[in-house]
Amino acid sequence: MLQAMPKERCVILDNPYAVDVAQWLKSQGFRLVLRLTDWMPGQIQSPDRETNFRMLRRAIRASDAVIATSGPVARSVRLVSGRQATVVTNGVDAAFLAHPLRPGLADPRRVIYYGALDDRVCLRSLAAMARLMPETAFDLYTPSPIRHGHRDLPANIRLHDTIPYGELPKVLARYGFAILPFRNCPSNHGRFPMKLFEMVGSGVQVVAPPLQSLGGLGAPRGLHLSRGFDGEALAGALRAAQASWLGASYGEREELLTGMRELAVGQTWDRKVDEILEVCRSRS
């Protein structure tokens, strides 16, 4: 198996708890790059907090380089270990960048969320947002059941079955806006949303709370950060984005969509792999 591995001979470790396997591969001549996708202090589930830090420190010590998918995670690495982490955000598959973007094709009064409704998501804020915007339809595509205490959702929140990944680009083409209704907690501030460039590259503008992981991006086209995490703040950001879109000319809309697509084209997984390999080579 080792002989069939790429000439780069680089192992990417994305879970500190697998450090023993990674160290064995390193003993076979592989360089070890630790890639932390959403780690923040105390986030990894384990019987005790010290186990989290012990395994993380072991993985950092064993690695030749550390990659973080957001600025907050990179800062956490520096605080825990003194090591510098290279930020390489999550990317996008090319399939989301294939269909043409045409102004007027998507409905700006339909908003999509797809994914799990787990502890990352604040259903309370999402429900409050929907109540403040009864003219907007919120379509949630999720495998998750609605948790107890959140079943009385407003009528304009519609639940749908999960979308097969291969059909996702076609579904996104029907929407003008998406919502990322994440809770205000350390782990969410560390996560770089996997869906962001999928949606932006599909011509779907994204409304999200002020996550630290997104704040470092500046003001990319198609991303609208609210002032807070509550439903009123999210509704205000969505209303402003909708009004801007509806008040724009055809040419202005076309320019925005072109800029969104260009942003995502620069964030493909192929490019992310090149960035990671460059980190590997620089540590050889």
Summary of the structure (lengths in Angstrom):
residues: 284
radius of gyration: 20.4
end to end distance: 21.8
largest distance: 60.9
contacts: 892
relative contact order: 0.15
helix: 43%
strand: 17%
